[in-house]
């Protein structure tokens, strides 16, 4: 395929579907919605009252490890927080001491949208990629369960009966099935969502793109369930019933000072997911989107309706929380955001 045809095809894909819109464009109406509620609150950081036990209510620049502090260990994979600057030998020692086996996931303790998240399959691969750690990082056992979901929840302080789940998303990972003659690159080019990922794989794993799979052989191309890594997000709100609400209510009411969030988790089956036989990878704070809105069948109008409803809920919870907070938060917010952007810029250049 000629380069200019390829470039035009990519542009067409990115603009023809809401889920692929560039983030600065897609998020603009949501920013305006946030500003509306900021003005109503006379406070640019009104959302801090929603999850007062964690910095910035878990919006950005918050420790992933801290967010998981109140979750029962039975719901978590084997994991350890390792500090910036430690040597590869020290890192391997901590992995061994915490009985974390390969493959494993290593990711920055602060970050979002799959930023620098990596699956490491062996000690030798770990040694190739790191000499010292560039920032505090979490090492987790890779959760080898078949299905991955997100669950968005909220409730009002001191009103446990208000607990509700507003979004469930099931993730469909990138995969191709071989025909014995075409390369993975060629197979990917037949699917618009996958075509957008070829440039990334050319940098990260070019040898994989040139593989030819046997006829009927299936290969999962991406183990990280992130939308900008090619994973398809499917609206699964039909799974919300009394059993599921009761299961996750018990879990969420144990969270200290967190009233709004989104779990990223895995389960072996739909039934296990509903009954709470799960492993939780992350808990996101107030900026955790209801990611069912990225379902390919969702329109931008429906998506913005749900996103605006989320900010209305955040505003209502902040108003109900009696925590005192002085000032508008404007300067504090600008400083926090500038620090976080600089942090990501430094890591991206390593």
N, C-alpha and C positions, 0 to 999 in steps of 0.2 A: 504494500500500500504506500503510495507516494506521501511524503511528509505533509504536504499542504492539505491533501485529502484527509489524512489522519487528524491533523490539527482542527480542520473544520468539523469533522465528526465529533471530536471531543467537545468542542464549543456547543454544538447542537445538543449533545447529551446533557451537558451541564446546565443549559438554560431551558430545556424542554420539560424538565420535571422539578417540582418544588424541592424534593429531597436532595438534589445536587446543586442547588443555588450556592454561589459563593457566600461564605458566612457573613461578611460585612453587609451584604445586601439582605440576606434572609433575616438577620437579627434586628434590622433597623426598626420595624414596627414594634418589636418587643421592647427595645430601648425606649421608645416613645411612651409605651405603656408604663414601664418602670418609672420614667420621669413624672408621669401623671400622678402615680401613687406617692412618689417622693414629695411632690408639691402638696398633696393632701395631708401628708404626715408632717410637713415642715422639717423633714429629716431625710437626707440622701442615703443614710444607712439604716433606714427604718427596718430593713429585713434582719438586722442583727438581733432584734428581739425575738425572732422566730426560733432560732437555735442558740440561745445565749451561752451554752456551755462550751461552744467551740468558736475560734476566731472567725470573724466575718460570717458567722452562721454557716460555715462550710461553703461559702460562695466561691472563693478562689484563694489560692495561697495557703490552704489549710493542710495539715498533716493527715494523710490517709490513715496512718496508724492511729492517730488520736480519734478519728471518726469511728473507729471500730472498738473503742475502749469498753463499751458497755454490752457488747454482744457476747453471749455465752460461747466459750471456746469450742463447744461441740459443733457449732455452726461455721467455724472458721477452718481454713486449711492450715497446715503447719507453716509458720511464717516467722520472720525475724526482721527487725529494723536495724540496718547497718549504717554506720556513720561515714560521712564524706571523708575521703583521704586515706581510708584503710587500704592496705596492700591486698593483692589477690590472694596471697597465702592466708592472711587474716580472714578474708572473706570466706575462703574455702573452709577454714577451721570453724567459723560460725555456722556455716551451712551444715557441716558434719555434727557439730554439737547440738543443733536443733533438729537433727534427724530429718532434714529436708532432702528428698531424693530427686533425681533427674527423671524426666524433664522438669524444669522449674520456670517460674516467671520472676523477672526482675524489673522493677519499675521505680521511678522517682517517688519519694514520699510526698512530694508536692507536684501536682500536675493534673491534667484532665484531657479528655478526648484521645486517649491512647498515646499521649505524649511520651516517647522513648520507652514504651512498654515492649519488652522482648521475651520471647520464649527461648530458653537455653536448654539444649538437649544433652549436654555432657560437660564434664569439668574442663576438658580441653577447649571446648568452644567458649566457655566462660573466660578461660585464661587468654584466649585470642582477642576477646573483645574488651577486656579490662586489665589495666595494670594497677591503677588505683581508681576508687570511685569518685566521680565528679560531683556528687551531691549525696545527701542522705537517701538511701534507697530501701525498698521493701523487697525481700526475697520470699516468695510463696511457692509451696508445692503446686505444680500444675494440676488443676482439678480435672481429672479425666472422666467427666460425666457427660452424658449424651446431649443434654439440652441446656440452653442458657436463656435466662429471663431477666427482665428488670421489673421492679415493683415500686411504684410511687405511692406514698402514703402521707397523711397528715392527721393531726388531731389538735384540739385546743388545750392549752394548759389547764390542768385541774378538771378537765371534762373528758375522761376516758371514753365515755359513750359516744363522743364525737368522732372517734377513729373511723377513717374511711380509706379506701384504696381508689385512686383516680386513674391510674394507668398501669397496664401490664403490657409488656412487649416480649415477644419471643424472637430470638435471633436465629437467622438462617445463614450459616457460614458459607463462604466462597468455596465451591468445589467443582471439579470437572471430571467427566468420565471419558476415558480414552477410547479411541477407535482403531488403534494400531498403526495409524499412518500420519496423523497430524500432531504437531508439537503442542505443548501446553499453551504457548503464546498464541498459536492459531486457534485453539479451542476457546481461549479467553476472548479473542477478538470477536467471537460470535455473540457475546453477551455484553450489552452496553455497560452494565455495572462493573463488569470485570475489565473491560477495555480501559476504563479510567485508572485501573491499578497497574497496568503493564509498565508504565514509566517507573513506578516505585520499585517493582520487582527487578527491573533492569539494573537498578542500583544495588538492591539488597541481595538478590539471588538470581543472577542472570542464567546460571547453569540450569536451574529448575525450569525456566521458560523454554529451554531447548529440549527438554525431555519428551519422549514419545511414550505414552502409556499404552499398555496392552488393551485390546478390545474389552470393554466392560470394566476395566480397572478404574476405581474412583480415587481421587486425591483431594484432600482438603488443602486449600491453598493458603489459608490464613487462620491461625489458631486464636488470634486476639479478636474478640467480638465487638469490634468498634466500627461505627458506620463509615468513618472516613478511611477505613482499611478494607472496604468492600462488603462488609456484612450487611445482609438485608434485614431490616427491622419490620416485624409483623405485628399488627394490632391484635392483642390477645385479651382484650377486656371482657370478652365473653366468658372467661374463666372465673370472673369475680362472682362468688356466691358466699353463703353464710359460713361454710366450712373454711374457705380461704381467708375470709375476713377474721375469723376467730383465731386461725393459726398465726397470722402475722400481727394481729393485735397483741397477743401475748408477748411476742418478740419486741414489738415497738414500744410498749408501755414500760419496758425495762430501760429504755434509753434515757439517760439523765440530761434534761435540758435540750433535747432534740425533738421537735414537734413536726418537722417537715423534712422529708428526705426521699431518696431513691436507692434501693438495693440493686446491686448487680450480683447475680447468683447463678448457680448451676444445680441441676437435678438430673436424675437418671430417667425420669418420665414425668408426664403431666401429673399423674397421681401423686408422685413423690413431691412435686412442686406444691401442689395444693395442700398437702398434709405437713409441709415444713421439713421434709427429709432433704435438706439442701446444704450447700456450702456457699457462704457469702464471700465474695471477692472484695467488694467495696461498698461503702455507704456514702452517697453523695448528699450534699446539703442543699441550700435553697436554689442554687443554680442548676440542680439536677433536672433536666428537662423531662417532660412526659414523652419518652421517645417513641411511643406508638405513632406520633405525628409524622414520623419518617417512613411509615408504611407506603409502599409504592402506589397504592390506590387512594391515598389521602390527598386531598386538594390543599392548596395553600390557605384557602378561606377557612376550612375546617381546622387546619393546624393552628392558625392564628387565634381562632376562637378558643381552642383549648389552652394555648399559651397565655392568652389574656386572662382566662379563668384561673390559671395557676397564680398569676401575679395578684389577682383579686383575693385569692385565698391567703397568700403570703401577707398581704396588707391587713386582712382581717385578724390573722393570728398575731401579727405585731401589735395591733391595736388592743387586743385582749390581754397581752402580756404586760403586767404591771411593773416590769423592770424599768428603773429610771435610767435615762440616757440623756446627758447634757449636750447641747449643741446640735448643729445640722449634720455633722459628720462629713461635710464636703471635703475639707482639707485632709482629714484622716483617710477618707476613701481614695483620694487622688494619690496620696503617698503610698498606700497599700497596693494600689493597682500598678503604680510606677515600679515599685519594688518587684512585684510579681512578673511584670513584663521584662524587666532587666534580668531577672533570674532565668526566665525561659530563653532569652536571647543568648545569655552566657552558655547555657547548657547546649543549645542548638549548634553553637560554634565549636563544641568539644569533639 
